[in-house]
Amino acid sequence: MSYKATAEKIGAYRRQIADLREKIRAAQAAIEPEEVKDYELQGAEGAVKLSQLFGDKDTLFVVHNMGASCPNCTMWADGFNGVFEHLHDRAAFVVASPDTPQQQQKFARGRGWRFPMVSCQGTTFPQDMGYWRNGPMPGVSVFKRDSGRIIRVAHTSFSPGDDFCGVWHFFDLIPEGAAGWRAKFRYAN
C-alpha cells in the first residue's frame, strides 16, 4: 500500500480512537463514585492521611507505582515529572509505592523527580484499590473530596503501550514498533 493510502488509513484509525476516547469520557462522567477510607500513608515527613494529599485541590491523582525495582514504573514516573506542573495546576498529584519514604526520596533525588511521594508499605491501600496481585501493580486512581468524604471517581492500570507513557506511541511510528525494546534505569550514551 502506498505511503499516502496507508497514512489515510492510519488517520481513520486515529479518528476512531478519538471517538472512543469521547465515549470513555462520557462513561467516566456517569460513573457512580466509590467511597474510600482515609488511609494513613507515610511521607518524607512522617504519617500523612489520604485526605491531606489533596492540599488545596478538590481532585487528587494517586499513581500506584511498583517502586524503585521496576524500570517501566520508573519510565512512567520520569514522564510524569515532565508534566507535573501542568497536572498539579489542575489537581493534586502524588506517587505511591511500597518502598519506604527513605528509599523513595533517595531514588527520586537520583532521577530528579519533583512530585511528592508516599509509601503504602504496611497498608491495604494498593490491595483495596486493586493494584496488588502477588505484589504491587502499576496504575492510577483519581479521588475527589465530597462533603467530607473521599470518593474514587476513576482508575486504570498501566501497561506497555498504554496512554500514560508516550514512549510507546513514538515506537508505534516505527514500522517494527518497539521490536523487543525494554525500559532500563540507565542507557549507554
Helices and strands as residue ranges (DSSP letters): H 3-29, E 34-36, E 40-43, E 46-49, G 50-54, E 59-64, H 71-90, E 92-97, H 101-111, E 117-119, H 125-128, E 139-146, E 149-157, H 166-172
